[in-house]
């Protein structure tokens, strides 16, 4: 059974009463807390339950453990059996736990009614959460097509998306290499006269460098 509230006090690890308890007494106290929280008895422990939880102890050990718990004020004895003294301080009472559970059940019921009011059936007969989800999917279209209808007539048409065309940027022209070889000078070419008589050639030229300035000068045949 689900429950609300704490089971053990947050100060359990540093409570001097718990630290002083023997291992059998600590184990029995934890089991009693757990049983009362599960059964919502507000800390009341009947005698039959105490007998079940201490069945592994001998009568003398049981008497010592119960006396140990009573001496530190954790377990008391009344006419109905036993009770956990500090139950109300570290756990929620039964009435509050039941009120919390009732609130959760009502919230779940209201939420279920709201979903049922807006739910619709899809093409496969299952409930969908909205009208948009009830449209036939590609799987439903394939099943319908198998019964004689073409998938194109069943599935909703979707216009294909066309990306706008973009002219590619022109590639930059490669820069001339500074190490490109210079083409050799062209040889003298023959030029024929307009009447076709005789052949003449360009006069030869020579290049001279000034030894002082380093300038180059072109000299013709008459120079």
QUIUR-V70686 format. One record per pair of residues at least 4 apart in sequence whose C-alpha atoms are under 6 Angstrom apart, sorted by sequence separation. I is the first residue (numbers start at 0). J is the second residue. If there is no record, write none. Layout:
i/j
I/J
I/J
This chain:
i/j
10/14
20/24
35/39
50/54
56/60
66/70
69/73
76/80
77/81
86/90
114/118
120/124
121/125
135/139
140/144
144/148
150/154
191/195
209/213
218/222
35/40
56/61
68/73
69/74
76/81
120/125
127/132
144/149
208/213
209/214
68/74
69/75
75/81
120/126
127/133
144/150
208/214
35/42
75/82
119/126
120/127
191/198
208/215
74/82
119/127
207/215
74/83
118/127
190/199
207/216
74/84
118/128
140/150
206/216
73/84
189/200
206/217
121/133
205/217
122/135
140/153
205/218
140/154
204/218
204/219
46/80
45/80
0/37
44/81
44/82
43/82
24/64
42/82
42/83
42/86
41/92
39/93
8/89
5/90
4/90
4/91
